[in-house]
Amino acid sequence: MKKTAASKKSAAADRASTTEEAPATEKAPAAKKSAAAKKAATAKKAPAKKASAKKAAPLKRQAPAKKPAVVPKKATAAVKGVAPAITVAPKPPRGESRTALVRRARRINRELAEVYPYAHPELDFENPFQLVVATVLSAQTTDLRVNQTTPALFAKYPTPEDLAAAVPEEVEEILRPTGFFRAKTKSVIGLSKALTEDFGGEVPGRLEDLVKLPGVGRKTAFVVLGNAFGRPGITVDTHFQRLVRRWRWTEETDPDKIEAAVGALFPKSDWTDLSHHVIWHGRRICHARKPACGACPVAPLCPAYGEGETDPEKAKKLLKYEKGGFPGQRLKPPQAYLDAGGKPAPPLGAG
C-alpha cells in the first residue's frame, strides 16, 4: 500500500512537471515566428531606404558654378559718355558647330554695321588711279599719313602718264613721310608705267590684271575692286587678321587662307562692307595691345573678351578717332561720316 501511494505521488508530480513545462515548449515556436517576422519586415524596409536614398541623391547641393564674365551689351552708350548696360556674355563653346559659327559671325557683322553705318575706305581718292597708288603707299604706315601726303603727289602727277615719267628723287622727297619711301617710289612709278604701257593709262577692273602691277597684291587689288569698281572682295590687312582670329572665325595665319575661310562664312555681296566693319572696329576699339573690351559692342559674342580693359569708364578712354571724339583719317571724308559726327583729319604739318 505504501508503494502504491508513493508511486501515485510520483506520477502526479510527473504530470505537474509536464503541465508546467508545456507552455515554455509552446512559446519557442512563437518566438521563432516573431524573429522571422522582424527579419522579413527589416528586409522589406531596406529596399525602401535605398530607393529613397537614390531619389534624394539629385537633391544634394553642388558646388556653385564660377561667376560668368560681365560685359557691356552695347558700346554706343559708352561712346556717348553713359555707362553701358550690363549683361552676361555666353562664350562660344569649344566645340562650336559650323552652323553656330556662321550665325555668330554674321551677327557680329550686323552689330558692327549698326555701330559703323558710315564705314568707308579711309584713303582719300577721287578715281581708281589715286586709290591704287594710295593703297600701295599705305603699307607699313597709317591711312592718315598717306592722306596727308598724297595731295602734293597727285597735284604734281595727276595721271599715270605723269607719274610714269617722274624723276624718282622728286617722288621720294614727297613720299618720305610715309616711310620706306624709296621702295614705294619704285612701286608707284612702276605701276604707272605698267598702266600706261599695258592698259592704256586706265586701272584694270579684274583681279588677275591688278595683281600683275608692281606693288599690288591681293589685298590692294580687293581694295580697288571693292571701292572703285563695286566688285565684292575681302581686304585682309593686319586689323582684319587680328580680329577674325580673336573671334575664332578661323585659325589660319596666311592672308590668302584667311580670305578663303572668312569668305565662306558670308554671302559674297557682304565681303566689301564686312572688310570695312572689321577694319574700323580694329582701329577704334579692338586694338592690338589693349582692346577696349568694356566699350565693345560685340563683347557678348567675343571669345577673347577680357584680354583688354573691361571697366566701361577706363575702356572709354582707349577709344580712337571719332569714337574717342578725335579726328578721323581722311582729309575729305564722305558726307555720311561727317553727318554721324566724324571730324576730318588735319593736313600734313597742321597743329
Residue frames relative to the residue before (quaternion, step in Angstrom):
aa qw qx qy qz dx dy dz
M 1.0000 0.0000 0.0000 0.0000 0.00 0.00 0.00
K 0.6420 0.5325 -0.3260 0.4449 3.54 0.93 -0.83
K 0.6573 0.5190 -0.3079 0.4514 3.52 1.01 -0.90
T 0.6365 0.5399 -0.3251 0.4445 3.48 1.01 -0.83
A 0.6580 0.5036 -0.3104 0.4659 3.60 0.94 -0.84
A 0.6609 0.5119 -0.3102 0.4527 3.56 0.98 -0.87
S 0.6557 0.5055 -0.3187 0.4615 3.53 0.99 -0.80
K 0.6187 0.5443 -0.3424 0.4514 3.53 1.06 -0.75
K 0.6443 0.5170 -0.3166 0.4661 3.57 1.01 -0.86
S 0.6514 0.5216 -0.3129 0.4536 3.55 0.98 -0.88
A 0.6544 0.5064 -0.3125 0.4666 3.57 0.97 -0.82
A 0.6395 0.5242 -0.3273 0.4573 3.55 1.02 -0.84
A 0.6507 0.5197 -0.3152 0.4551 3.54 1.03 -0.86
D 0.6298 0.5305 -0.3323 0.4599 3.55 1.06 -0.81
R 0.6549 0.5147 -0.3175 0.4532 3.58 0.93 -0.85
A 0.6464 0.5191 -0.3166 0.4609 3.55 1.00 -0.89
S 0.6493 0.5221 -0.3168 0.4533 3.54 0.99 -0.86
T 0.6530 0.5114 -0.3059 0.4674 3.53 0.99 -0.86
T 0.6508 0.5232 -0.3081 0.4559 3.55 1.01 -0.86
E 0.6833 0.4881 -0.2909 0.4586 3.65 0.97 -0.79
E 0.6976 0.4728 -0.2775 0.4614 3.59 1.03 -0.77
A 0.5245 0.6748 -0.3997 0.3314 3.57 1.13 -0.54
P 0.6594 0.4995 -0.3386 0.4484 3.64 0.78 -0.85
A 0.6404 0.5259 -0.3378 0.4463 3.62 0.94 -0.80
T 0.6524 0.5142 -0.3106 0.4621 3.53 1.02 -0.83
E 0.6671 0.5011 -0.2913 0.4680 3.61 1.02 -0.75
K 0.6297 0.5524 -0.3378 0.4292 3.63 1.13 -0.64
A 0.5745 0.6291 -0.3779 0.3624 3.64 1.03 -0.64
P 0.6724 0.4579 -0.3220 0.4844 3.64 0.83 -0.82
A 0.6316 0.5384 -0.3450 0.4385 3.59 0.98 -0.72
A 0.6461 0.5169 -0.3185 0.4625 3.56 1.03 -0.84
K 0.6338 0.5271 -0.3252 0.4633 3.54 1.05 -0.84
K 0.6462 0.5174 -0.3200 0.4609 3.56 0.97 -0.90
S 0.6515 0.5240 -0.3175 0.4474 3.59 0.95 -0.85
A 0.6558 0.5048 -0.3114 0.4670 3.60 0.97 -0.87
A 0.6462 0.5177 -0.3157 0.4635 3.55 1.02 -0.85
A 0.6440 0.5288 -0.3228 0.4489 3.56 1.00 -0.82
K 0.6457 0.5241 -0.3200 0.4539 3.56 1.05 -0.83
K 0.6420 0.5219 -0.3191 0.4621 3.56 1.02 -0.87
A 0.6496 0.5160 -0.3160 0.4602 3.57 0.97 -0.88
A 0.6537 0.5116 -0.3140 0.4608 3.56 0.96 -0.86
T 0.6440 0.5199 -0.3148 0.4646 3.55 1.04 -0.85
A 0.6463 0.5273 -0.3085 0.4572 3.56 1.03 -0.88
K 0.6613 0.5020 -0.3105 0.4628 3.56 1.01 -0.80
K 0.6777 0.4976 -0.2966 0.4529 3.58 1.02 -0.81
A 0.5818 0.6268 -0.3731 0.3598 3.62 1.05 -0.72
P 0.6728 0.4711 -0.3279 0.4669 3.68 0.77 -0.85
A 0.6146 0.5591 -0.3535 0.4298 3.56 1.02 -0.72
K 0.6523 0.5093 -0.3191 0.4618 3.55 1.01 -0.84
K 0.6449 0.5184 -0.3189 0.4623 3.58 1.01 -0.86
A 0.6483 0.5210 -0.3170 0.4559 3.54 0.97 -0.89
S 0.6648 0.4921 -0.3160 0.4647 3.56 0.93 -0.87
A 0.6202 0.5406 -0.3458 0.4512 3.57 1.10 -0.71
K 0.6405 0.5223 -0.3217 0.4621 3.56 1.04 -0.83
K 0.6636 0.4994 -0.3099 0.4629 3.56 0.92 -0.85
A 0.6975 0.4866 -0.2826 0.4436 3.57 0.97 -0.78
A 0.4885 0.7082 -0.4160 0.2946 3.59 1.22 -0.47
P 0.6873 0.4816 -0.3173 0.4416 3.67 0.79 -0.87
L 0.6305 0.5636 -0.3382 0.4128 3.57 1.18 -0.45
K 0.4570 0.6830 -0.4605 0.3355 3.58 1.30 -0.10
R 0.4758 -0.6816 0.4790 0.2822 3.57 -0.93 0.85
Q 0.2584 -0.7667 0.5730 0.1308 3.51 -0.85 1.00
A 0.6258 -0.5284 0.4025 0.4088 3.54 -1.25 0.39
P 0.5179 -0.6591 0.4348 0.3290 3.62 -0.84 0.86
A 0.5008 -0.6600 0.4747 0.2971 3.55 -1.01 0.87
K 0.6061 -0.5594 0.4157 0.3832 3.55 -1.23 0.49
K 0.5315 -0.6411 0.4515 0.3204 3.54 -0.99 0.80
P 0.4123 -0.7318 0.4772 0.2584 3.63 -0.65 1.05
A 0.6103 -0.5595 0.4162 0.3758 3.51 -1.25 0.51
V 0.2635 -0.7518 0.5841 0.1554 3.55 -1.09 0.72
V 0.0025 -0.8225 0.5655 -0.0604 3.53 -0.71 1.09
P 0.5533 -0.6004 0.4482 0.3638 3.58 -1.19 0.41
K 0.4749 -0.6926 0.4657 0.2791 3.56 -0.95 0.85
K 0.8061 0.0524 -0.0030 0.5895 3.58 0.91 -0.84
A 0.3893 -0.7201 0.5200 0.2438 3.55 -1.08 0.64
T 0.5306 0.6588 -0.4145 0.3356 3.58 1.14 -0.49
A 0.6241 0.5388 -0.3465 0.4474 3.59 1.05 -0.72
A 0.6559 0.5115 -0.3138 0.4580 3.57 0.98 -0.87
V 0.6360 0.5408 -0.3336 0.4378 3.56 1.01 -0.75
K 0.6915 0.4676 -0.2753 0.4769 3.56 1.06 -0.73
G 0.5995 -0.5951 0.3556 0.4001 3.58 1.24 -0.01
V 0.6101 0.5160 -0.3598 0.4818 3.57 1.26 0.22
A 0.5110 -0.6438 0.4643 0.3299 3.58 -0.91 0.87
P 0.4329 -0.7291 0.4646 0.2553 3.61 -0.76 0.98
A 0.6005 -0.5404 0.4381 0.3942 3.53 -1.28 0.37
I 0.3572 -0.7377 0.5362 0.2017 3.56 -1.17 0.61
T 0.0529 0.7843 -0.6160 0.0520 3.55 -1.03 0.80
V 0.5231 -0.6222 0.4738 0.3388 3.56 -1.25 0.27
A 0.3191 -0.7663 0.5317 0.1682 3.56 -0.87 0.95
P 0.2146 -0.7732 0.5804 0.1386 3.60 -0.58 1.09
K 0.2599 -0.7887 0.5352 0.1548 3.58 -0.19 1.24
P 0.5218 -0.6415 0.4491 0.3383 3.58 -0.95 0.78
P 0.5219 -0.6545 0.4430 0.3208 3.60 -0.94 0.81
R 0.6278 -0.5453 0.3946 0.3909 3.55 -1.21 0.50
G 0.7566 0.3452 -0.1941 0.5204 3.55 0.98 -0.83
E 0.0847 0.8374 -0.5341 0.0796 3.59 0.91 0.89
S 0.4147 -0.7216 0.4982 0.2432 3.56 -0.80 0.99
R 0.6625 -0.4996 0.3725 0.4157 3.55 -1.27 0.35
T 0.6529 0.5196 -0.3144 0.4526 3.58 0.94 -0.88
A 0.6592 0.5018 -0.3058 0.4692 3.59 0.96 -0.87
L 0.6317 0.5335 -0.3291 0.4562 3.59 1.03 -0.77
V 0.6532 0.5098 -0.3154 0.4624 3.59 0.91 -0.91
R 0.6661 0.5067 -0.3058 0.4540 3.57 0.91 -0.91
R 0.6734 0.4915 -0.3000 0.4637 3.58 0.93 -0.90
A 0.6471 0.5238 -0.3205 0.4519 3.60 0.94 -0.86
R 0.6917 0.4701 -0.2841 0.4690 3.58 0.87 -0.89
R 0.6248 0.5208 -0.3513 0.4636 3.58 1.07 -0.62
I 0.6097 0.5394 -0.3497 0.4637 3.60 1.04 -0.74
N 0.6610 0.5048 -0.3111 0.4599 3.59 0.92 -0.87
R 0.6435 0.5152 -0.3258 0.4629 3.60 1.00 -0.77
E 0.6401 0.5182 -0.3228 0.4664 3.58 1.00 -0.83
L 0.6762 0.4870 -0.2971 0.4661 3.59 0.92 -0.88
A 0.6049 0.5578 -0.3539 0.4448 3.59 1.09 -0.64
E 0.6470 0.5026 -0.3192 0.4763 3.59 1.13 -0.62
V 0.6777 0.4860 -0.2867 0.4716 3.57 1.07 -0.74
Y 0.7937 0.1827 -0.0755 0.5752 3.60 1.07 -0.80
P 0.0221 0.8360 -0.5476 0.0276 3.62 0.56 1.07
Y 0.6963 0.4478 -0.2447 0.5048 3.57 1.27 -0.44
A 0.2957 0.7811 -0.5094 0.2072 3.63 1.22 0.27
H 0.0702 0.7880 -0.5998 0.1194 3.56 -0.96 0.95
P 0.6215 -0.4933 0.3982 0.4602 3.62 -1.17 0.14
E 0.3282 -0.7975 0.4776 0.1679 3.59 -0.75 0.99
L 0.5232 0.5675 -0.4432 0.4558 3.54 1.15 0.66
D 0.4169 -0.6883 0.5316 0.2643 3.59 -0.94 0.86
F 0.2192 0.7616 -0.5909 0.1507 3.58 -0.89 0.92
E 0.2542 -0.7699 0.5686 0.1389 3.53 -1.21 0.55
N 0.7905 0.0812 -0.0532 0.6047 3.58 1.25 -0.24
P 0.7078 -0.4693 0.3017 0.4333 3.64 -1.20 0.30
F 0.6247 0.5441 -0.3530 0.4349 3.62 1.00 -0.72
Q 0.6702 0.4848 -0.3046 0.4723 3.59 0.87 -0.89
L 0.6526 0.5222 -0.3232 0.4438 3.59 1.01 -0.76
V 0.6760 0.4819 -0.3162 0.4592 3.59 0.86 -0.86
V 0.6427 0.5034 -0.3273 0.4758 3.61 1.00 -0.74
A 0.6683 0.5017 -0.3059 0.4563 3.60 0.86 -0.92
T 0.6487 0.5210 -0.3222 0.4515 3.60 1.00 -0.77
V 0.6295 0.5154 -0.3277 0.4804 3.58 1.03 -0.77
L 0.6832 0.4917 -0.2844 0.4588 3.59 0.97 -0.83
S 0.6193 0.5918 -0.3414 0.3869 3.60 1.15 -0.51
A 0.4704 0.6714 -0.4537 0.3494 3.61 1.23 -0.12
Q 0.8605 0.0783 -0.0892 0.4955 3.57 -0.98 0.94
T 0.7236 0.2975 -0.2640 0.5641 3.58 1.10 0.67
T 0.5841 -0.5872 0.4199 0.3709 3.58 -1.27 0.03
D 0.6031 -0.5396 0.4393 0.3900 3.53 -1.25 0.43
L 0.5923 0.5804 -0.3603 0.4272 3.56 1.09 -0.71
R 0.6737 0.4888 -0.2993 0.4665 3.58 0.87 -0.92
V 0.6328 0.5188 -0.3319 0.4693 3.59 1.02 -0.74
N 0.6716 0.5075 -0.2975 0.4504 3.58 0.91 -0.94
Q 0.6562 0.4954 -0.3104 0.4772 3.57 1.13 -0.56
T 0.7041 0.4799 -0.2461 0.4620 3.57 1.24 -0.49
T 0.6745 0.5598 -0.3043 0.3729 3.59 0.93 -0.89
P 0.5487 0.6065 -0.4428 0.3674 3.69 0.96 -0.46
A 0.6740 0.4740 -0.3004 0.4804 3.61 0.93 -0.83
L 0.6386 0.5368 -0.3284 0.4429 3.60 1.03 -0.78
F 0.7361 0.4179 -0.2423 0.4742 3.59 0.79 -0.99
A 0.5691 0.5690 -0.3900 0.4475 3.59 1.19 -0.39
K 0.7275 0.4148 -0.2311 0.4954 3.59 1.03 -0.80
Y 0.7893 0.1469 -0.0624 0.5928 3.61 1.12 -0.74
P 0.0616 -0.8690 0.4905 0.0225 3.61 0.35 1.20
T 0.7836 0.2666 -0.1477 0.5413 3.64 1.14 -0.45
P 0.6609 -0.4918 0.3714 0.4282 3.61 -1.22 0.30
E 0.6277 0.5423 -0.3400 0.4431 3.58 1.01 -0.77
D 0.6553 0.5154 -0.3110 0.4562 3.59 0.98 -0.85
L 0.7066 0.4556 -0.2704 0.4691 3.57 0.86 -0.93
A 0.6016 0.5667 -0.3535 0.4381 3.58 1.11 -0.63
A 0.7388 0.3964 -0.2149 0.5009 3.59 1.08 -0.73
A 0.4357 0.7306 -0.4414 0.2856 3.61 1.26 0.08
V 0.4890 -0.6095 0.5352 0.3209 3.54 -1.31 0.47
P 0.4958 -0.7042 0.4130 0.2962 3.64 -0.56 1.12
E 0.6519 0.5349 -0.3284 0.4255 3.61 0.93 -0.85
E 0.6509 0.5108 -0.3156 0.4647 3.57 1.07 -0.72
V 0.6463 0.5030 -0.3136 0.4806 3.55 1.05 -0.76
E 0.6167 0.5601 -0.3371 0.4386 3.58 1.02 -0.80
E 0.6498 0.5278 -0.3202 0.4435 3.54 0.97 -0.85
I 0.6574 0.4997 -0.3079 0.4726 3.59 1.02 -0.77
L 0.7508 0.4259 -0.2112 0.4585 3.57 0.95 -0.93
R 0.3652 0.7745 -0.4622 0.2306 3.58 1.26 -0.11
P 0.6695 0.5195 -0.3348 0.4121 3.70 0.82 -0.81
T 0.6484 0.5504 -0.3254 0.4133 3.63 1.15 -0.47
G 0.4636 -0.6735 0.4555 0.3522 3.59 1.25 -0.29
F 0.8223 0.1422 -0.1476 0.5308 3.57 -1.19 0.62
F 0.1621 0.8674 -0.4610 0.0938 3.55 1.19 0.68
R 0.6192 0.5383 -0.3699 0.4359 3.65 1.05 -0.55
A 0.6740 0.4782 -0.2936 0.4805 3.58 0.89 -0.90
K 0.6625 0.5007 -0.3067 0.4651 3.59 0.99 -0.81
T 0.6085 0.5402 -0.3516 0.4629 3.58 1.06 -0.68
K 0.6496 0.5190 -0.3088 0.4619 3.55 0.95 -0.88
S 0.6679 0.5125 -0.2972 0.4504 3.59 0.98 -0.87
V 0.7214 0.4455 -0.2793 0.4507 3.61 0.75 -0.98
I 0.6325 0.4931 -0.3416 0.4900 3.59 1.07 -0.60
G 0.6485 0.5292 -0.3109 0.4503 3.57 1.02 -0.81
L 0.6906 0.4559 -0.2952 0.4776 3.59 0.86 -0.87
S 0.6056 0.5455 -0.3538 0.4588 3.61 1.13 -0.58
K 0.6399 0.5066 -0.3187 0.4820 3.58 1.05 -0.76
A 0.6515 0.5107 -0.3155 0.4638 3.59 0.99 -0.85
L 0.6411 0.5112 -0.3293 0.4682 3.61 0.97 -0.78
T 0.6719 0.5054 -0.2920 0.4559 3.56 0.98 -0.88
E 0.7590 0.4126 -0.2097 0.4579 3.57 0.83 -0.98
D 0.7960 0.3410 -0.1560 0.4752 3.60 0.96 -0.87
F 0.8099 0.2486 -0.1107 0.5197 3.60 1.10 -0.57
G 0.5608 -0.6562 0.3743 0.3389 3.57 1.14 0.52
G 0.6716 -0.5145 0.3005 0.4404 3.58 1.11 0.61
E 0.6269 0.5155 -0.3342 0.4791 3.59 1.29 0.22
V 0.4586 -0.6586 0.5179 0.2961 3.56 -1.10 0.69
P 0.3975 -0.7324 0.4928 0.2505 3.63 -0.68 1.01
G 0.3723 -0.7477 0.5152 0.1922 3.54 -1.16 0.64
R 0.6079 0.5307 -0.3657 0.4638 3.59 1.18 0.51
L 0.5821 -0.6167 0.4132 0.3318 3.54 -1.02 0.86
E 0.6888 0.5063 -0.2917 0.4291 3.56 0.83 -0.99
D 0.6584 0.4790 -0.3099 0.4909 3.60 1.17 -0.49
L 0.6508 0.5417 -0.3185 0.4262 3.57 0.95 -0.85
V 0.6966 0.4883 -0.2942 0.4356 3.59 0.88 -0.88
K 0.5742 0.5748 -0.3837 0.4390 3.59 1.27 -0.09
L 0.5728 0.6027 -0.3773 0.4077 3.59 1.22 -0.37
P 0.5729 -0.6030 0.4267 0.3551 3.63 -1.00 0.74
G 0.8344 0.1981 -0.1626 0.4879 3.58 -0.90 0.97
V 0.6410 0.5184 -0.3222 0.4654 3.60 1.28 -0.02
G 0.0588 -0.7868 0.6144 0.0035 3.56 -0.70 1.13
R 0.7633 -0.3533 0.2518 0.4788 3.57 -1.26 -0.21
K 0.6271 0.5442 -0.3495 0.4340 3.60 0.96 -0.80
T 0.6798 0.4757 -0.2827 0.4813 3.58 0.83 -0.99
A 0.6446 0.5411 -0.3196 0.4354 3.55 0.95 -0.89
F 0.6883 0.4724 -0.2911 0.4673 3.59 0.93 -0.85
V 0.5742 0.5565 -0.3807 0.4644 3.59 1.13 -0.56
V 0.6891 0.4777 -0.2734 0.4714 3.58 0.88 -0.97
L 0.6744 0.4991 -0.3037 0.4515 3.59 0.84 -0.95
G 0.7205 0.4672 -0.2627 0.4399 3.58 0.86 -0.93
N 0.7988 0.3392 -0.1542 0.4723 3.57 0.97 -0.86
A 0.7219 0.3822 -0.2529 0.5185 3.59 1.19 -0.33
F 0.7897 0.2724 -0.1348 0.5330 3.58 1.16 -0.61
G 0.4505 -0.7218 0.4348 0.2949 3.59 1.23 -0.04
R 0.5006 0.6350 -0.4389 0.3918 3.59 1.14 0.54
P 0.5016 -0.7056 0.4061 0.2926 3.62 -0.62 1.13
G 0.1875 0.7623 -0.6059 0.1287 3.53 -1.10 0.79
I 0.3611 -0.7165 0.5563 0.2162 3.57 -1.20 0.57
T 0.2289 -0.7764 0.5778 0.1047 3.56 -0.77 1.09
V 0.1111 -0.8195 0.5617 0.0235 3.57 -0.31 1.26
D 0.0826 0.7841 -0.6066 0.1018 3.57 0.02 1.30
T 0.7583 -0.3855 0.2475 0.4638 3.59 -1.24 -0.10
H 0.6297 0.5257 -0.3352 0.4634 3.60 1.05 -0.74
F 0.6608 0.5145 -0.3053 0.4533 3.56 0.89 -0.96
Q 0.6492 0.5186 -0.3202 0.4551 3.59 0.90 -0.89
R 0.6767 0.5119 -0.2981 0.4372 3.57 0.86 -0.97
L 0.7217 0.4702 -0.2657 0.4330 3.58 0.77 -1.01
V 0.6796 0.4838 -0.3261 0.4446 3.62 0.83 -0.85
R 0.6334 0.4960 -0.3393 0.4876 3.59 1.16 -0.45
R 0.6175 0.5261 -0.3454 0.4718 3.60 1.05 -0.67
W 0.7113 0.4423 -0.2471 0.4872 3.56 1.01 -0.77
R 0.3844 -0.7505 0.4476 0.2976 3.57 1.35 -0.06
W 0.2592 0.7414 -0.5653 0.2524 3.54 0.92 0.90
T 0.7804 -0.0580 0.0554 0.6202 3.55 1.19 -0.60
E 0.3433 -0.7139 0.5682 0.2227 3.55 -1.29 0.43
E 0.4306 0.7170 -0.4525 0.3094 3.59 1.29 0.02
T 0.2521 -0.7645 0.5747 0.1475 3.55 -1.22 0.54
D 0.6032 0.5461 -0.3565 0.4592 3.57 1.20 -0.42
P 0.5286 -0.6720 0.4099 0.3178 3.66 -0.73 1.00
D 0.6609 0.5057 -0.3197 0.4530 3.60 0.93 -0.81
K 0.6709 0.4797 -0.2977 0.4808 3.59 1.01 -0.79
I 0.6031 0.5348 -0.3526 0.4753 3.59 1.11 -0.65
E 0.6306 0.5438 -0.3215 0.4508 3.55 0.96 -0.90
A 0.6904 0.4762 -0.2790 0.4676 3.58 0.89 -0.92
A 0.6747 0.5093 -0.3003 0.4417 3.59 0.92 -0.92
V 0.6994 0.4487 -0.2709 0.4859 3.59 0.89 -0.92
G 0.6239 0.5558 -0.3420 0.4300 3.57 1.00 -0.78
A 0.6425 0.5382 -0.3181 0.4430 3.58 1.12 -0.65
L 0.6377 0.5407 -0.3261 0.4412 3.61 1.23 -0.33
F 0.7784 0.3079 -0.1296 0.5315 3.59 1.23 -0.49
P 0.5626 -0.5481 0.4739 0.3981 3.58 -1.22 0.38
K 0.6066 -0.5877 0.3910 0.3658 3.58 -1.05 0.71
S 0.6236 0.5686 -0.3382 0.4164 3.58 1.06 -0.70
D 0.6653 0.5108 -0.2992 0.4548 3.62 1.22 -0.41
W 0.4771 0.7469 -0.4078 0.2196 3.58 1.18 -0.50
T 0.6979 0.4793 -0.2987 0.4404 3.61 0.77 -0.97
D 0.6916 0.4565 -0.2842 0.4823 3.60 0.83 -0.96
L 0.5865 0.5656 -0.3662 0.4495 3.59 1.05 -0.69
S 0.6423 0.5280 -0.3215 0.4531 3.58 0.92 -0.89
H 0.6557 0.5064 -0.3092 0.4669 3.58 0.93 -0.90
H 0.6647 0.5210 -0.3136 0.4341 3.59 0.85 -0.96
V 0.6913 0.4789 -0.2818 0.4618 3.58 0.85 -0.99
I 0.6755 0.4938 -0.2997 0.4583 3.60 0.87 -0.92
W 0.6447 0.5108 -0.3256 0.4663 3.59 0.95 -0.82
H 0.6597 0.5050 -0.3139 0.4597 3.58 0.94 -0.85
G 0.6482 0.5261 -0.3146 0.4518 3.58 1.03 -0.76
R 0.6914 0.4741 -0.2755 0.4704 3.58 1.07 -0.72
R 0.7665 0.4097 -0.1972 0.4536 3.56 0.99 -0.75
I 0.8322 0.1717 -0.0449 0.5253 3.60 0.91 -0.88
C 0.7853 0.3097 -0.1663 0.5096 3.60 0.68 -1.05
H 0.0267 -0.8537 0.5196 -0.0219 3.56 0.54 1.23
A 0.6501 -0.5474 0.3669 0.3783 3.54 -1.27 0.44
R 0.7884 0.3501 -0.1825 0.4717 3.59 0.70 -1.06
K 0.8174 0.0071 0.0342 0.5750 3.58 0.86 -0.88
P 0.1429 -0.8173 0.5534 0.0733 3.60 0.12 1.23
A 0.4251 -0.6967 0.5213 0.2493 3.54 -1.13 0.72
C 0.1205 -0.8514 0.5082 0.0487 3.57 0.51 1.22
G 0.6749 0.5212 -0.2969 0.4298 3.58 1.02 -0.77
A 0.7250 0.3531 -0.2330 0.5436 3.58 1.29 -0.13
C 0.4701 0.7114 -0.4096 0.3241 3.58 1.27 0.31
P 0.4053 -0.7408 0.4821 0.2334 3.61 -0.76 0.98
V 0.7415 0.3670 -0.2254 0.5145 3.61 1.18 -0.39
A 0.2465 0.8093 -0.5009 0.1827 3.60 1.21 0.40
P 0.6666 0.5037 -0.3379 0.4333 3.67 0.86 -0.76
L 0.7155 0.4236 -0.2439 0.4992 3.59 1.23 -0.38
C 0.6132 0.6027 -0.3172 0.4002 3.57 1.30 -0.10
P 0.3759 -0.7388 0.5142 0.2200 3.62 -0.67 1.05
A 0.7005 0.4695 -0.2637 0.4683 3.60 1.19 -0.52
Y 0.3095 0.7664 -0.5158 0.2253 3.60 1.22 0.23
G 0.7298 0.3917 -0.3096 0.4670 3.56 -0.91 0.94
E 0.5127 0.6324 -0.4287 0.3917 3.59 1.25 -0.12
G 0.7605 0.2890 -0.1625 0.5583 3.55 1.20 -0.54
E 0.7641 -0.3450 0.2786 0.4685 3.56 -1.32 -0.39
T 0.2027 -0.8155 0.5345 0.0899 3.60 -0.68 1.11
D 0.5579 0.5901 -0.4054 0.4197 3.59 1.18 -0.32
P 0.4939 -0.7081 0.4116 0.2920 3.63 -0.60 1.11
E 0.6877 0.4853 -0.2962 0.4514 3.59 0.89 -0.88
K 0.6685 0.4763 -0.2974 0.4876 3.58 1.00 -0.80
A 0.6407 0.5325 -0.3217 0.4500 3.57 1.04 -0.80
K 0.6060 0.5783 -0.3511 0.4184 3.58 1.06 -0.73
K 0.6455 0.5334 -0.3154 0.4465 3.58 1.11 -0.68
L 0.6506 0.5272 -0.3109 0.4496 3.59 1.25 -0.34
L 0.4996 0.6810 -0.4179 0.3346 3.59 1.25 -0.27
K 0.2184 -0.7948 0.5581 0.0957 3.55 -1.03 0.85
Y 0.8111 0.2577 -0.2244 0.4747 3.50 -1.42 0.32
E 0.8433 -0.1790 0.0702 0.5019 3.61 -1.02 -0.58
K 0.5929 0.5761 -0.3716 0.4226 3.63 1.13 -0.49
G 0.7272 0.3652 -0.2276 0.5348 3.55 1.20 -0.52
G 0.5838 -0.6083 0.3602 0.3992 3.56 1.29 0.18
F 0.5685 0.5959 -0.3734 0.4269 3.57 1.26 0.40
P 0.6572 -0.5016 0.3700 0.4238 3.61 -1.24 0.23
G 0.4810 -0.6580 0.5024 0.2886 3.53 -1.25 0.50
Q 0.6760 -0.5212 0.3546 0.3815 3.57 -1.25 -0.36
R 0.6909 0.4695 -0.2918 0.4660 3.60 1.17 -0.35
L 0.4318 -0.6720 0.5351 0.2750 3.53 -1.07 0.77
K 0.7783 0.1696 -0.0764 0.5997 3.56 1.15 -0.74
P 0.0099 -0.8395 0.5429 -0.0189 3.60 0.38 1.18
P 0.6388 -0.5149 0.3956 0.4127 3.61 -1.23 0.31
Q 0.6282 -0.5646 0.3839 0.3732 3.55 -1.16 0.58
A 0.6028 0.5762 -0.3594 0.4189 3.59 1.05 -0.73
Y 0.6366 0.5234 -0.3198 0.4675 3.56 1.06 -0.73
L 0.6612 0.4963 -0.2998 0.4761 3.57 0.96 -0.86
D 0.6397 0.5305 -0.3209 0.4542 3.58 1.02 -0.81
A 0.6848 0.4817 -0.2783 0.4707 3.59 1.13 -0.65
G 0.6551 -0.5350 0.3080 0.4356 3.58 1.28 0.10
G 0.4518 0.6968 -0.4471 0.3323 3.56 1.27 0.12
K 0.2672 -0.7608 0.5724 0.1486 3.56 -1.17 0.64
P 0.4943 -0.6569 0.4757 0.3130 3.64 -0.94 0.83
A 0.5153 -0.6239 0.4909 0.3228 3.54 -1.20 0.59
P 0.5106 -0.6340 0.4770 0.3313 3.63 -1.13 0.51
P 0.5420 -0.6129 0.4509 0.3568 3.62 -1.10 0.52
L 0.6802 -0.4858 0.3460 0.4261 3.58 -1.24 0.37
G 0.8079 0.2645 -0.2135 0.4814 3.57 -0.91 0.94
A 0.5457 0.6164 -0.4080 0.3947 3.62 1.24 -0.14
G 0.8616 -0.1931 0.1309 0.4508 3.54 -1.23 0.81
